[in-house]
């Protein structure tokens, strides 16, 4: 039961972080267009933090999912 609740919390947090990233990049960039005419740019500040949080939350989600399956056996 605890693992299911934890998995729901992590997944909702992951959804929020991904939506915040998409909102910050602009609608054209979300569809594959170039944002601001630049071909390559580095992530800085909040954008970099959201990107790193997304990676961390994906790893935590996979780990919690694995533990949830193992605990049901």
Secondary structure, DSSP 4 states (H G I P E B T S, - for coil): -HHHHHHHHHHHHHHHHHHHHHHHH-HHHHTT--STT-S-----THHHHHHHHHHHHHHHHHHHHHHHHHHT-
